């Protein structure tokens, strides 16, 4: 069964008011796709190059050399901390 057939079957089982919601949502998705700026391959490739250069620079500077146990470091970083103005 194709995706369109599955969608049609599922929508057909909904009451009319829910079918209307599905139509409204599909219209919303179409508008979002139309209004989204296209991302060109060259833009993505350039972004990838910049990210790679940043990581290479971090490695060259040995920014994380003082981290002996990366797993423990990550656990410490992710520990919950009390937020300002809130009780712990």
Secondary structure as GFF3:
##gff-version 3
##sequence-region A 1 88
A	DSSP	alpha_helix	3	12	.	.	.	ID=ss1
A	DSSP	alpha_helix	16	35	.	.	.	ID=ss2
A	DSSP	alpha_helix	41	61	.	.	.	ID=ss3
A	DSSP	alpha_helix	70	78	.	.	.	ID=ss4
###
